[in-house]
Amino acid sequence: MNAPAIKPVTEIKRHATEIIAQLQADHVPVLITEHGRSAAVLLDIESYQGLLRRLEILEGIARGERALSEGRVASHDEAKARLGRWLDEPR
């Protein structure tokens, strides 16, 4: 991801349409400042959805690592049998 463009909230208010168009074109996030301090980040929807997908994958990995450390594991044969039973259940 590119380094964010920095814009004060007053500029966002005055030029929202243009800023959104630029976001959609270059996918560079905008760091919004208020009184000279970081206040929020503006992302185009595609970048935002990509971040959500990555977060979902990382959360899945973390759940798997937690299950492994807690000993909640199954052998390949056990997993295959469970999946087979699950697939054979009437829906």
C-alpha positions in Angstrom: 0.0 0.0 0.0 1.2 3.5 -0.8 2.1 6.0 1.8 -1.1 8.0 2.6 -1.7 11.5 1.3 -2.2 13.9 4.2 -5.2 16.3 4.1 -6.9 18.4 6.7 -10.5 17.8 7.4 -11.4 21.2 6.0 -10.0 20.2 2.6 -12.0 17.0 2.7 -15.2 19.0 3.4 -14.5 21.4 0.5 -13.2 18.9 -2.1 -14.8 15.5 -1.1 -15.9 14.6 -4.7 -12.5 15.3 -6.1 -10.7 13.5 -3.3 -12.9 10.4 -3.7 -12.3 10.4 -7.5 -8.6 10.5 -6.9 -8.9 7.6 -4.3 -10.7 5.5 -6.9 -8.1 6.3 -9.5 -4.8 5.8 -7.6 -5.9 3.8 -4.5 -3.7 5.9 -2.3 -5.2 6.3 1.2 -5.8 9.7 2.6 -4.8 10.5 6.2 -7.3 13.1 7.5 -6.0 15.5 10.1 -7.9 17.6 12.5 -6.2 20.4 14.4 -2.9 19.1 13.0 -3.4 15.6 14.4 -4.2 12.4 12.7 -7.9 11.8 13.0 -9.0 9.2 10.4 -8.0 7.4 7.2 -10.0 7.4 4.0 -9.7 4.4 1.7 -11.3 3.4 -1.7 -13.7 0.5 -1.3 -11.5 -1.9 -3.2 -8.5 -1.4 -0.9 -10.8 -1.6 2.1 -12.3 -4.9 1.0 -8.8 -6.2 0.3 -7.8 -5.4 3.9 -10.9 -7.1 5.3 -10.1 -10.3 3.2 -6.5 -10.2 4.5 -7.7 -9.8 8.1 -10.1 -12.7 7.7 -7.3 -14.9 6.5 -5.0 -13.8 9.4 -7.8 -14.5 11.9 -8.3 -18.0 10.5 -4.6 -18.6 10.8 -4.6 -17.4 14.4 -7.6 -19.7 15.2 -5.7 -22.6 13.7 -2.6 -21.9 15.7 -4.6 -21.5 18.9 -6.3 -24.9 18.2 -3.0 -26.5 17.6 -1.5 -25.1 20.8 -4.6 -26.3 22.8 -4.2 -29.8 21.3 -7.5 -29.5 19.3 -6.2 -31.4 16.3 -7.3 -34.4 14.2 -5.3 -36.8 12.1 -5.8 -36.7 8.4 -7.9 -39.9 8.5 -10.1 -38.5 11.3 -10.6 -35.2 9.4 -11.5 -37.1 6.2 -14.0 -39.3 8.1 -15.6 -36.2 9.7 -15.8 -34.4 6.4 -17.3 -37.4 4.7 -20.0 -37.7 7.4 -20.7 -34.0 7.1 -21.0 -34.2 3.3 -23.3 -37.2 3.5 -25.7 -35.5 6.0 -29.1 -34.6 4.4 -29.5 -30.8 3.9 
